[in-house]
Amino acid sequence: MMRRLLVLTTLLAGLPFTVAAHAEGTFSFATTPGQLPKTVVPTDYVIDLTTDMDHLTLQGDEIIRIEVQTPTADITLNQAGLKLASALLDNSEKAVIHQDDAAETVTLHFPAPVPAGMHTLAIKYSGPILKTPNGIYVDDYTDPKGKPQRMLVTQFEVADARRMFPGWDEPAFKATYQLNVTLPFEYAAVSNMPIIGTTQQDEKTKRVSFTPTPRMSSYLLALVAGDMASVDGKADGTPLRVFAPTGLENQGTYALGAAEKILPYYNDYFGIKYPLPKMDMLAIPGNYQAGAMENWGALTYIDNVLLFDPKNSTPRTRELIYEVVAHEMAHQWSGDLVTMGWWDNIWLNEGFASWMEIKATDKMNPEWDIWPRQHETRESTMATDALSTTHPIQQTIHNVSEANSAFDGISYGKGELVIRMMEGWLGEDHFRDGMRAYMKAHAYGNATSQDLWNALSQASGQDVGKVARSFTEQPGIPQVNVAATCQNGQTTYTLTQSRFTIHDPNAKALIWNIPVVAGGPGLETKKLVLGAEPVTFTLPRCNAPLKLDLGESGYYRVHYDDVAFAPIAASISKFAPVDRANILGDQFAQFRAGHGNLSSYFDLVDRLTAAHESDIATLEEIIGKLETLDTYEINSPDRAAFQAYARSRLAPVLKRLGWDQKPHESVLDTMLRPSVISALGNFNDPAVLAEAKRRFAAWLKNPASLRPDLVGTVSALAMKHADAATYDIMATKVRDTQATEVKLRLFQALANATDPDLIRRNVELAYSGAIPNGRISMALSSIASASENPDLVWKLVRQHEAEIRTHLAPWSQDGFLPAIAAHSNNPDILAELQKDPSSSMTTGAKIATAHAVNAVSARKEAVQAAQSQIHDWLATHTH
C-alpha cells in the first residue's frame, strides 16, 4: 500500500507496539501471531453478493471450504458491521451464532465437536455499504460531463475484508476466492481475476462472476464497479488495462506505458513471471484514503497518482505516477505472491516495494536522478527515527489498531533505506539472486524477515542476518564517529560507533553491524563492517577529504572530528551531488542532536552557493533546511535578517532558472523552479511576491497563462495575504473542480491564508464535501501547518470534531487530532490532547498522541537552540 503519500508518523516507545521481534524464526503457521484460533483453516471461498446502491446495503451468501485441524465445537472468524442470519455446516448442522462486534468476530457454536477434516460452511448475512473509504464503500463523484456518479470500491488492508464477508481476515490464512456480485446493469465491474460470466437478473441489475483467484490473503481481494472505461495494452503476454471514470480513460495512457516497461523488468528480476492472467489498474476518483493498494491483479489508486492530464499535470506528477505504479507492481510479488505472516513484518511488503519503486523508476528514467533525490526520504525518516518515540522496523503487533499504526515512515522509509544498504553491501547480483530464491521458496505462501535473510545469505555467502537484524530488530540510528590524526605524512582514521538521538538523553546504548563505504575525490573506495570494536586504518597523505557513507547508501549518521572534517568542507564542491547533500544533512543533524553549531551548516551552504550550486538534490536539501529554520524563527526579532540571508543564497538560483521554462532545459530544472520560487516567496522576497501576485491575477483571468507546475506555487504565495473576495474565487474553484490533482493543489494554496476568518472558512471547507473524505484529515493538518496558526485550527477542529469524524475511516481516527496538535507549541493544546478520551481509546491513538507530544517537545528544544545560534551567527555575518 502507498500510505506514505499520507505520512502521519505514529510511533511510541514503551508501548507493546514498540517491542522488537527479537529472535525471529522462519515462517511457521502454528506460531504466527493473530487473533483467530488456528484450529480451523479456510481453503476456498465462494462469495455471492447482492448490492443495493440506492440504500447502501448488501446481502451475502458464501460457502467456505474449511479444514478442521483439531476437533472443535466452536469456529471463530472475523466480521465487522455485518449481521449473520444463518450458518450451516455440511448442509445439515445449524450453528448457534455469537457475534462480538467489539472484537470484530463471530463464533459459530455446534452441539458437538466438528471432526477433523474437510467441511463446508454456508453463511447468509447482510451489512452496510459504507461512505467512509474503507471496507466496501461508495465513492460519489461528478463525472466529466457534470453528472453525479456512484462507484463501488473496496479497500481491505489492514483488516476490512471482514466488512464485506465473514472470513479469516488475517494474512496467514491464505485461500482462493471466487466472487459473484449483483450490480446495477450499467456498471462495469473489475476484480482480481477475469470475468467468466455475466447474467442479466432483471431490467436494472446483472450478476457478474469472476474466475477463482490464486491462493492469497483476504486483504488482497478487490471489487470496483461503476461507470468506467479503460485504455488497454500488453507486456510479456499479460493484458494490461488502466481504468478511469468514463471520459478520463485516456489520462491513463502514461501509467499504462509505465506498466508496459516495468512488468518485463520485474518478471526478470524476481525470476517468476507475473502469475495472474491480467493486470488492471484502477483510478478511484477522490475518495480513496490509502493512496494506492496492491490488490492482486486489480491495483487501485487515488486518481491523482494514476491519471496524467497534459493540461493540468506537472513533471512532479509524472514522476509520482511512475513511482507509485512501480511500487504497487512490486507488491504483486513482494506482498501478494509472498506475504508477511503477520503485521510485525509489514516492512517486508512496504520497505521492499518502496526501494523497488525507486530502483525501477531510476532504471527506466535515468534523467530524473532519482537516487540522489531520495536524500529527502532519508532526512525525514532519520528525523523520526532519532526520537524516543521511534520503534524497530520489526515490532510486535498485537491488534488491528497497532497494525494500522505500523504504516509509517519507519516501515516505508527506513525499510527502503536499509534494503538499499543491504544491496550495496552484498552487490546487485547477489541481492537479486537471493530475492529470486526467496520468491521461489515462498510463492503463494507467507514468510518472515528471517526467511529473506536466509535466502540472501545463501546467495551471497555472507551472514546477512547478523548485519540486517541489528537494523530491523533495534530502534534508532547508528552514528559512525571519525577521528583523524596526521603524522609523518599519513593520516590514521579511527572509526567507532554510538547511537544518534535527538531530544532523548536516556536513550539505550545499542550496537549495530554497520556496512561502511568510505572514499572521496581522488581516493580509493574502502568498504568494511563496523561492529562494537573500533576500526583503524591509514591513508598515505594528510588533509585527505575522506568521506564516509559515500554515495549515501548507508543507514547511519557520521560525526567527524575537526581534523577529519576540515578537508571535506574545503572540498565539498568536488564531491558528487548525492554526497554534497549527505554532508549537509549530517551537519544539520549534528545541530539537531546538540553536538554541532549551525554556523558549520551555514559555512557549507555559503561554499556551495558561492560555487554556483545547481544540483536539485543539494539545493532542495538547502531549501528544506532553510525553510525549517525559518519556522524556528517565528516570533524572533532576527527573522527578517535570517530571511534576508536565505534570500541571498537562493536569489542567484532563480536568476539562473528564470520564471519561465527554457527550451531544452532539463526536467530537473523544471522541477526545481517551483521549489526555489516558493522558498523565496516564503522568505518575503519582494520581487518574487510581486511577480507571483501579477501572475496570479493573470491566471485568474486566463488559466492558460500559467504553466501547471507553477499554479500551486503562485497561488499559495498569493493566498498568504489574500482578501475575502480573492478567497471566494479560489474556494469556488476548489468546490467546482472535479480533478483530484487540481482540487488538492488549489486547496493546499488556500491553506496558506493567514487571516483568522479565512482560516475558519478553510477548516469548514475541508469537511464540507469539497474535499474527498479520504483527504480531510490531511487537509486539516495542512491548514494547521501552512497558516502558521495551528492553535486557531485546533480550536476550530475541536468545535466541529464530532461532525468531522463521521467522514473519517476507522484507521484514520487515531491520528486525526494528534496530526493537528503536532503543529502547535502551545502546552495547553498538548495537555488537552492528552486528556481527551480519544487519545487513549486504542493503542494506535496512544502511539499517535505520544509521538505528537514528543515531536513538539523536540521542536521547542530546536527552536531555542536555533534562535540563539542564528542570533550569534548573524551578528558576525552580513549578507
Salt bridges, closest charged atoms under 4 A:
ASP44 OD2 - ARG65 NH1 3.40
ASP48 OD2 - ARG207 NH2 2.36
ASP52 OD2 - HIS55 ND1 2.90
ASP61 OD2 - LYS124 NZ 2.48
ASP74 OD1 - HIS109 ND1 2.65
ASP90 OD2 - HIS119 ND1 2.68
GLU104 OE1 - ARG162 NH1 3.03
GLU104 OE2 - ARG163 NH2 3.59
ASP140 OD1 - ARG150 NE 2.68
ASP160 OD1 - ARG163 NE 2.65
ASP169 OD2 - ARG162 NE 2.90
ASP268 OD1 - ARG436 NH2 3.71
ASP280 OD2 - ARG241 NH2 2.76
ASP280 OD2 - LYS278 NZ 2.71
GLU294 OE1 - HIS331 NE2 3.85
GLU319 OE2 - ARG373 NH2 2.65
GLU350 OE1 - HIS327 NE2 3.11
GLU350 OE1 - HIS331 NE2 3.05
GLU357 OE2 - ARG4 NH2 2.55
GLU357 OE1 - HIS327 ND1 2.68
GLU379 OE2 - HIS375 NE2 3.95
GLU379 OE2 - ARG378 NE 3.82
GLU379 OE2 - ARG557 NH1 3.08
GLU379 OE1 - LYS625 NZ 3.31
ASP385 OD2 - LYS414 NZ 2.89
GLU402 OE1 - HIS398 ND1 3.13
ASP408 OD2 - HIS391 NE2 2.70
GLU423 OE2 - LYS359 NZ 2.73
GLU428 OE1 - LYS359 NZ 2.99
ASP429 OD1 - ARG432 NH1 3.42
ASP433 OD1 - ARG432 NH2 3.03
ASP451 OD1 - HIS442 NE2 3.82
GLU473 OE1 - HIS22 ND1 3.58
ASP549 OD2 - ARG378 NH1 3.35
GLU552 OE2 - HIS375 ND1 2.68
GLU552 OE2 - ARG378 NE 3.31
ASP579 OD1 - LYS547 NZ 2.99
ASP586 OD1 - ARG378 NH2 3.55
ASP586 OD1 - ARG557 NH1 2.92
ASP606 OD1 - ARG649 NH1 3.30
GLU613 OE1 - ARG580 NE 2.77
GLU620 OE2 - ARG316 NH2 2.57
GLU621 OE1 - HIS375 NE2 2.61
GLU621 OE1 - LYS625 NZ 2.81
ASP630 OD1 - ARG639 NE 3.00
ASP638 OD2 - HIS871 ND1 2.92
ASP660 OD1 - ARG695 NH1 2.98
GLU665 OE1 - ARG673 NH2 2.80
ASP669 OD2 - ARG656 NH1 3.13
GLU691 OE2 - ARG694 NH2 2.69
GLU691 OE2 - ARG695 NE 2.69
ASP709 OD1 - ARG707 NE 3.26
ASP728 OD1 - ARG761 NH2 2.25
GLU741 OE2 - ARG745 NH2 2.67
ASP757 OD1 - ARG760 NH2 2.61
GLU764 OE2 - ARG760 NH1 3.15
GLU788 OE2 - ARG639 NH2 3.26
GLU801 OE1 - ARG798 NH1 2.79
GLU801 OE2 - ARG805 NE 2.86
GLU832 OE2 - ARG798 NE 2.87
ASP836 OD1 - ARG798 NH2 2.89
GLU861 OE2 - HIS503 ND1 3.16
